[in-house]
Structure formats: C-alpha cells, structure tokens
Amino acid sequence: MTRENTQRTVLGDVEIIRVVEWRGPFAPARELVPTAGAETWKSNEDWLAPDHWDPEGDLAVMALQTWVLRSAGRTILVDTGVGNGRERPDSPQFHHWQGDFLGLLERAGVRPEDVDVVVNTHLHADHVGWNTRPAAGSAGEWVPTFPHAQYLVPAADDAHFGPDNAYGGGLSRDDRLVYEDSVAPLHRAGRAVLWDGVHRIDEHLTLESAPGHTPGSAVLRLASGGERAVFVGDLLHSPVQILDPAHNSCFCLDTAAASVSRRRILERAVDERELVVPAHFGGSGTAEVRREGSGFRVRR
C-alpha cells in the first residue's frame, strides 16, 4: 500500500498532475462489481493484477486521488478526496480519516489560495471531503478549503443529497453528514455554482452530465492541441466495467441509467480517441480503450 505519489503529464496546452493520497486493496472484487463473476477476473489476471486486482485475496485494488489541471491560466481540481476527521459512521474506511492531502498538493506546487475551480464529479464522500476544512478557532464550523475557488456542483446531485431530497430515497446517514460538512458550507459562503447538462469551463475543458451512478454524475472532457481525455469519475471503479459496460459498481444508485451512461462515454472515448481517466484506477490511473465485440477492451 502506497500513500504518496505525484505524476505529471501534458495534453495539448493542459498540464495534468495526478495526486495520489492512498492506493491498495479496497473491497472484495465481486462485492464491488457484483455482476462480474470470478471467471471475468481470473481470465484477465495477466493485466488486472496487481494494479487493479489482488488475486490472492480476491480484492479490488483502487486509489484515492485528485487530478490537478492547469488550463488557460487557471488551476482546477477534479474531486477532493475524503477529508480529514469526518464523521462517516457507515463507511469505516473513511470514518475519521487522516491523510496528508493538503501537504501532497503543496508538494505538487498547489496552495489552497492558488485554486481557481473545484470540480465535484458527484457528491459521494470520497469526492468532496476537502471541499471544506474546520474554520480557524471554531468548533464544528466548516469553511471552503480553497477560498478563492468556484466550486462546480452538479445540480441534480445537490437536489438529491440536499435537505429537500428532491429525487427521493437513496440517502444514508453518511450522505446527510457529507452534505452538511462538505457541500452546504459552500452555499453559505457563496462559492457553489450549480450546473446541469453541459458546462464549459474554458476552451479546453467541458463538463457533461452522465447520470446513473448518482443523479448528477458528470464527466469532464479535455480537448487541446489534438489531445483528448475524459475524466469519468465513478462511472468506472474497475477495468472489468470496460469489458462489459453493463457491470455496475455496488455504489451506483440507478444501475440502468449508469450502464447507459457508461456505454455512451466509452463509445465516444473510442470514436474520439480520448484517454479515459477514472477516479479510482490504480496503476497509471488511465486507460486507452478500443472496441471488442459488443464490449470494449483496454488497449493499455
């Protein structure tokens, strides 16, 4: 298990910094992706192990990471991890988590006051935790971690996880705690920007709705200088979902819609030769995807 890693690359005019807070075995493989049977994992062991699967324990290997983009003169974060000291009683792996997220960002050359935009691909606990931090000298008050940033929040997720629960159902105790400590403070500070459908960040970056995993699940497309990538959030937790887009993770709220979004995003990634960048892949953290039969394959 590795707790620190930073990698840099450039696509067109956009610098990408991958900041890995944690990686290692996370959950039983067939609990994470219930419809992917043992044979699916075993027959692909030669490339799934060790970066995405631990065969000995039959555990999915994952990473907790943030992507920093430097684009059009601005610094943009894609998702913000778990956050420290949070009450997450229904998620033991995240309950009272302590990591060095801000230290990792600083060593990558990013201070909180440098961040211009924060993208939350959706509002699950491990994607919004460092949206906020405790207010100085205050007990129990949360304030935006990135004081000058605009936080782009999917409107459908805000409606679902917020106090009105507009979509109904699907809320856990942790979901309410996440909203209270990591999303509501953004609204109070006037830093949250709700969006739906398509939202253009700059000439290189565009957000698009891809519902299913959550009502407001989104992907971020990068197109610059002939280079393309798509940051897919939790549409993909494991590469076995690339092999068959019908495979949902156990965290998908609307499995039918998630499967449709997953296939649509992968089809376009193939057609436009986009590098696929999921939120939690180990290894290089990215995948080149090609068609194979009715599904897809990982080229590398």
C-alpha positions in Angstrom: 0.0 0.0 0.0 1.4 3.4 -1.0 0.2 6.7 0.5 2.0 9.2 -1.7 2.6 9.6 -5.4 2.6 12.5 -7.8 2.8 12.2 -11.6 2.8 15.0 -14.2 1.9 14.9 -17.9 0.8 17.4 -20.6 -2.0 17.0 -23.1 -2.0 19.8 -25.6 -1.9 23.1 -23.6 -3.1 21.5 -20.3 -0.8 20.2 -17.6 -2.2 17.3 -15.6 -0.9 16.5 -12.1 -2.1 13.3 -10.6 -2.0 13.4 -6.8 -2.5 10.0 -5.1 -3.4 10.1 -1.4 -3.8 6.3 -1.0 -3.8 3.1 -3.0 -4.3 -0.5 -2.1 -6.8 -3.4 -1.8 -10.2 -1.8 -1.1 -13.0 -4.3 -1.2 -13.9 -7.8 -2.3 -13.9 -7.8 -6.1 -17.3 -9.3 -6.5 -18.9 -7.1 -3.9 -17.5 -4.0 -5.7 -18.8 -5.2 -9.1 -21.4 -7.8 -8.3 -22.2 -8.9 -11.8 -18.6 -9.6 -12.8 -18.1 -13.3 -12.0 -15.0 -15.0 -10.8 -14.1 -16.0 -14.4 -14.1 -12.4 -15.6 -11.4 -11.5 -13.1 -9.4 -14.8 -13.4 -9.3 -14.8 -17.2 -7.9 -11.2 -17.2 -5.5 -11.7 -14.3 -2.5 -11.1 -16.6 -3.3 -7.4 -16.8 -5.6 -6.8 -13.9 -3.1 -7.9 -11.3 -1.5 -6.3 -9.4 -2.6 -2.8 -10.2 -6.4 -3.4 -10.2 -6.9 -6.8 -8.5 -5.2 -8.8 -5.7 -5.9 -12.4 -6.8 -4.7 -13.9 -3.5 -7.4 -12.1 -1.5 -9.8 -11.6 -4.4 -9.8 -7.9 -3.6 -10.2 -4.9 -6.0 -7.2 -2.6 -5.8 -8.1 1.1 -6.0 -6.7 4.6 -5.5 -7.9 7.7 -3.8 -6.6 10.5 -5.9 -7.2 14.1 -7.2 -6.4 15.4 -10.6 -4.9 18.9 -10.8 -5.3 20.6 -14.2 -3.5 23.8 -15.2 -5.6 25.1 -18.1 -6.0 28.6 -19.7 -4.0 30.2 -16.8 -6.1 28.7 -14.1 -5.7 25.8 -11.6 -8.5 23.3 -11.4 -9.0 20.4 -9.1 -11.1 17.4 -10.1 -12.6 15.9 -6.9 -11.2 16.4 -3.4 -11.0 13.1 -1.6 -12.3 12.1 1.8 -11.2 15.0 4.0 -9.8 14.6 7.5 -11.6 14.0 10.7 -15.1 13.4 9.2 -17.9 11.6 10.8 -18.7 8.7 8.5 -20.1 6.0 10.7 -21.5 3.9 7.9 -18.2 3.9 6.0 -15.5 2.5 8.3 -12.7 3.1 5.7 -13.5 6.8 5.7 -14.6 7.3 9.3 -12.2 9.8 11.0 -9.8 9.5 8.0 -6.4 11.2 8.4 -4.4 11.9 5.4 -1.9 14.5 4.0 -4.0 15.8 1.1 -3.0 19.5 1.5 0.6 18.5 2.0 0.6 16.5 -1.2 -1.0 19.4 -3.1 1.6 21.8 -1.7 4.5 19.5 -2.7 2.9 19.4 -6.2 3.1 23.2 -6.2 -0.6 23.9 -5.3 -1.6 26.0 -2.3 -5.3 26.3 -1.4 -5.3 30.0 -2.3 -4.0 29.1 -5.8 -7.0 27.0 -6.8 -9.5 28.8 -9.1 -12.0 26.0 -9.8 -13.0 22.8 -8.0 -15.0 20.2 -10.0 -17.0 17.7 -8.0 -17.9 14.9 -10.5 -20.6 13.9 -8.0 -21.3 14.3 -4.3 -20.2 11.0 -2.7 -18.0 11.2 0.4 -14.7 10.4 -1.3 -15.1 13.1 -3.9 -16.0 16.2 -1.8 -14.2 15.8 1.6 -11.6 18.5 1.1 -14.1 20.9 -0.3 -14.1 22.3 3.3 -12.0 22.4 6.4 -12.6 23.5 10.0 -12.8 27.2 10.5 -9.9 28.6 12.5 -10.7 28.9 16.1 -14.2 27.4 15.7 -15.6 24.2 16.9 -17.8 22.4 14.3 -17.9 25.1 11.6 -16.7 24.2 8.1 -15.5 26.7 5.6 -14.2 26.3 2.0 -10.7 24.9 1.8 -10.0 26.8 -1.4 -11.1 30.3 -0.5 -10.9 31.8 -4.0 -12.3 28.9 -5.9 -15.6 28.5 -7.7 -17.0 25.0 -6.8 -18.8 23.4 -9.7 -21.5 21.1 -8.2 -24.0 19.0 -10.3 -27.4 20.5 -9.7 -29.1 17.1 -9.7 -26.8 15.8 -7.0 -27.3 18.9 -4.9 -31.1 18.4 -5.2 -30.8 14.7 -4.3 -28.4 14.9 -1.4 -29.5 18.3 -0.1 -32.1 18.8 2.6 -35.1 18.6 0.3 -34.0 15.3 -1.2 -35.8 16.2 -4.4 -35.3 12.8 -6.1 -36.5 10.8 -3.0 -34.9 7.7 -1.5 -31.3 6.6 -1.7 -30.0 8.6 1.2 -27.9 7.2 4.1 -26.8 8.8 7.3 -23.4 9.3 5.8 -24.9 11.1 2.8 -26.5 13.6 5.1 -23.3 14.2 7.0 -21.4 14.6 3.7 -23.8 17.3 2.5 -23.7 19.1 5.9 -19.9 19.3 6.2 -18.7 19.3 2.6 -21.4 20.9 0.4 -23.7 23.1 2.5 -20.8 25.3 3.7 -20.0 26.1 0.0 -23.6 27.5 -0.4 -23.3 29.6 2.8 -20.0 31.0 1.5 -21.4 31.8 -1.9 -18.8 29.6 -3.6 -21.1 26.9 -5.1 -22.1 27.0 -8.7 -24.9 24.6 -9.7 -24.9 23.4 -13.3 -26.7 20.8 -15.4 -26.4 19.4 -18.9 -23.2 20.9 -20.2 -21.0 23.5 -18.6 -17.9 24.9 -20.3 -15.1 25.8 -18.0 -12.7 27.1 -20.6 -11.6 26.5 -24.2 -10.1 23.1 -23.2 -12.5 21.8 -20.6 -16.2 20.9 -20.6 -18.4 19.3 -18.0 -21.2 17.0 -19.2 -23.9 15.2 -17.2 -23.7 11.4 -17.2 -26.4 10.3 -14.7 -26.8 6.9 -13.1 -24.0 6.5 -10.5 -25.7 9.4 -8.9 -28.5 11.6 -10.4 -25.9 14.3 -11.2 -22.9 12.2 -12.0 -20.7 14.1 -14.5 -17.6 13.6 -16.8 -15.0 16.3 -17.6 -13.8 16.4 -21.2 -10.4 17.7 -22.2 -9.6 18.7 -25.8 -6.5 20.6 -26.5 -4.0 20.6 -29.4 -5.3 17.4 -30.8 -5.1 15.6 -27.5 -8.2 14.3 -25.8 -9.1 12.9 -22.4 -12.3 12.2 -20.4 -12.3 12.2 -16.6 -15.2 9.8 -15.8 -15.4 10.0 -12.0 -17.1 6.9 -10.7 -18.7 5.7 -13.9 -15.8 3.2 -13.7 -14.5 1.7 -10.4 -12.7 -1.2 -12.1 -11.4 -2.1 -15.6 -13.8 -5.0 -15.7 -16.6 -2.5 -16.3 -14.8 -1.5 -19.5 -15.0 -5.1 -20.7 -18.8 -5.0 -20.2 -20.4 -1.6 -19.6 -23.5 -3.4 -18.1 -21.4 -4.1 -15.0 -22.3 -1.6 -12.3 -20.5 -1.0 -9.0 -22.3 -1.6 -5.8 -22.4 2.2 -5.3 -24.5 3.0 -8.4 -27.9 4.4 -7.4 -29.6 3.9 -10.8 -28.0 0.9 -12.4 -29.9 1.1 -15.7 -29.0 4.7 -16.2 -25.4 4.2 -15.1 -25.0 1.4 -17.7 -26.3 3.6 -20.5 -24.0 6.5 -19.5 -21.0 4.2 -19.2 -21.5 2.7 -22.7 -22.1 6.2 -24.2 -19.0 7.6 -22.7 -16.9 4.6 -23.7 -18.3 4.7 -27.3 -17.3 8.3 -27.6 -13.9 7.7 -26.0 -13.2 5.1 -28.7 -14.5 7.2 -31.5 -12.6 10.4 -30.5 -9.6 8.5 -29.1 -10.0 10.0 -25.7 -7.8 8.8 -22.8 -10.1 7.5 -20.1 -9.3 8.8 -16.6 -11.4 7.2 -13.9 -11.4 8.5 -10.3 -10.1 5.4 -8.6 -7.9 3.3 -11.0 -4.6 2.1 -9.7 -1.6 1.6 -11.9 -1.2 4.5 -14.3 -4.6 5.8 -13.4 -5.7 5.9 -17.1 -6.8 3.6 -19.9 -6.8 3.6 -23.7 -10.0 1.8 -24.8 -10.8 0.0 -28.0 -13.9 -1.9 -29.2 -14.1 -5.7 -28.9 -17.3 -7.5 -29.8 -20.3 -5.9 -28.0 -18.0 -4.5 -25.4 -14.6 -3.0 -25.1 -11.0 -3.8 -24.2 -8.2 -2.0 -22.6 -5.5 -1.4 -25.1 -3.1 -0.3 -22.4 
